[in-house]
Amino acid sequence: MVVMSRRFGVAEGNSRDPDVARAVREARDEHELLQNLMECASNGNQNCFEQLYDALVPRIYGLVQRILRNVAHAEEVTQEVFLEVWQKAPQYDSTRGAVGSWVTVIAHRRAVDRVRAAQSASERDMRMGAAEFEEAYEHVESTVQQGLDNASVHAALSRVPESQVEVVTLAYFGGLSQSRIAQALGVPLGTVKTRMRLGLMRLRSELGGEYEIG
Amino acid sequence: MKSDENAVDDAAAYSLHALDPEENERFEARAGRAEKDLAAEWALVGARLGKAVAPEEPPARLKENLMRQVAQTEQVDPSAPPKPAGSSKAPASGARGRARRRWGMVPVTVAAACAVLAVVAGVWGMDQKRQADETRSALSAAESESGSKTESPSILDQISSASDVSLAKGNMDGANISVMYSASHNMAGVSTSDMPPLPEGKVYMLWLLDKDHNVVGSGSISGGTNGEGQNAGVDLTTMTDQDLSSVAAFGITVENRDAKAPTGDPFMLESDS
């Protein structure tokens, strides 16, 4: 199938690379474009990787910044993320998730690692200050309420019980471990674990198959 | 892992990178393949949250620095297997089999049983041919083992030889549920093995759902009952009294025997054709 006009563009300079041109030509949609670029990048093509970076970096940088709340750290971590993507590109397996999801999982892990490293450096004891938690809580809350631009994710979150959304988003956007969440909320660890599991199950069910697209 | 449920809870936290370092190590060292597959799938749910964050344009120097590094950095050897221990399983695809509507809240014990079942949902989905063969042999085994409970031994033969035979299946840590059915024959065979035991008076109820997940039929399935020795080994339930023409998905919940509608989020199986 030949698509005459494309919504997704590729910078002029690199489209001269025949591999990039082919990745673009053979893609019927953005999802396939990312798959093709990843495959080409996994063979060591830096031009394909550059296109992949251009396509993915705004979302990844947006997420990393949300989690880290620090622009300088977000830049560093984003760079680490994409370097890891480049290194591991040959291991990417399209049957285990879309390219965007795979990169997002890597970005999340690296961002959370950075948050934890910063926490353990700044805190002598394991107790999280109430004020600090309050700040993290409000940040996560505003991220969920105002920082997401996807209507179906909003709708799905609104159908999951609040106590479950709370722990899932504190972990995901706050980078907090389950034990810290338990301690800060003053609920047993087992309760947090259960809420996290039920919340994810519910969210998956509310999102339907959409969680793996793109 | 203290119990399956703990391992499953840890899979959830692991997928959100919410385990403390020592818990994380323990999970990676000790979790079974089912939990790791589940964690990989839940990580994709997390990724949906991550991808919903509004985009931000990074400064141009980020790309310049990165591309300089890339030019000097070798890629991993593609023949080296990636770390996520696991399987070749593809993530379940499509929205068809997912519960889309709310069924209301459920009592804690029931929710816990549903959670175990949801794990089963998370790990199903294999090569269809092999699945068909396995289902057929599981059902045949169940049939010969529990012949007295079977309404008619020929039902399974009729289903498996039907031109429109379809399958749905899930398994985790030894608990298996397989549904083989033929819409043209209005017959279904359900085999279960090692289902978690249920409290007195509760049953596993199979809900037949249309494409909009409206309930179009139901029946209790064997397995998980106390005191009858049924929760070990394979149990078989056949259904011939249901209209399967509009069935697009199967859901399972734990219910009282006389339940008319699911009281919790069902664990979803989906037909593969």
Interface residues (C-beta under 8 A of the other chain):
Chain A: S42 G44 Q46 F49 E50 Y53 D54 V57 P58 R59 Y61 G62 L63 Q65 R66 E75 T78 Q79 F82 L83 W86 Q87 K88 A89 P90 Q91 D93 T95 R96 G97 G100 S101 T104 V105 A107 H108 R109 V112 D113 T143 G147 L148 D149 N150 V153 H154 R159 P161 V168 T169 A171 Y172 F173 G175 L176 S177 Q178 S179 I181 G190 K193 T194 M196 R197 L198 G199 L200 M201 R202 L203 R204 S205 E206 L207 G208 G209 E210 Y211 E212 G214
Chain B: N6 V8 D9 D10 A11 A12 A13 S15 L16 H17 A18 L19 D20 A40 E41 W42 A43 L44 V45 G46 A47 R48 L49 G50 K51 A52 V53 A54 P55 E56 E57 P58 P59 L62 K63 N65 L66 M67 Q69 V70 A71 T73 E74 Q75 V76 D77 P78 A80 P81 P82 P84 S88 K89 A90 P91 A92 S93 G94 A95 R96 R98 A99 R100 R102 M105 A111 A115 A118 D265 M268
